[in-house]
Amino acid sequence: MTQKTDKKIATMEAKIALPRENGELVFQAPWEARAFGLAVALNEKDLYEWREFSSQLASEIAAAEQNNDPSSYYARWVASLEELVIAQGLISRKQLDARTAEYASGIHDHHDH
């Protein structure tokens, strides 16, 4: 992560700030860290502005709170990322839904035999 990106993340508004413990980012599961990394990588590739992501995340958090949605911070993070990449034309909703179904089916699970 670049120093510029690190500063953007560190200065996110309190209501949308990343979970931290003793100043370090906290992830409850590997998928959360991957979702974080994907959002950062796409931003560093200049595929969207960080303020666009932050704005979408704020909207997702507000909507979830209004609807008493108990989803986790990173579920909202993923929803924000999905909406943003669709809006940017990086993937269509149909393509995203197809990929989601593909992964949900377990087709990409790796098992040692």
C-alpha positions, 0 to 999 in steps of 0.5 A: 500500500502506498503512503498516499493510500495509507493516508487516505485510509487513516483519515476516513471519517469516524463513521466509516473508519476501518476497524482497528485495535491498538492502531492496527487494522483488524480483520475477523476473517480472511475474506475481509482482508481480501476485500480490503486489499481489492478495494485498495488495489483498484484505487491504486490502479486509478480505477476510481477515486478514494472519495467515491469509495468512501461516499459509497461506503457511507451510503451503505452504512447509513442504509444498513443502520436505517434498516437495522441491518446487522451485517458486518462492516466488511459486508458493507465494504464489499457491497460498496465495492460492488456498486462502485465497480458496476457504476464504473463499468468494470463489470456488469451486475450480470457478470458479478452475479454469475461469478458470485454464484460460481464461487458460492457453488464451491467450484473454486474450492481446492481440496487435497486428496 
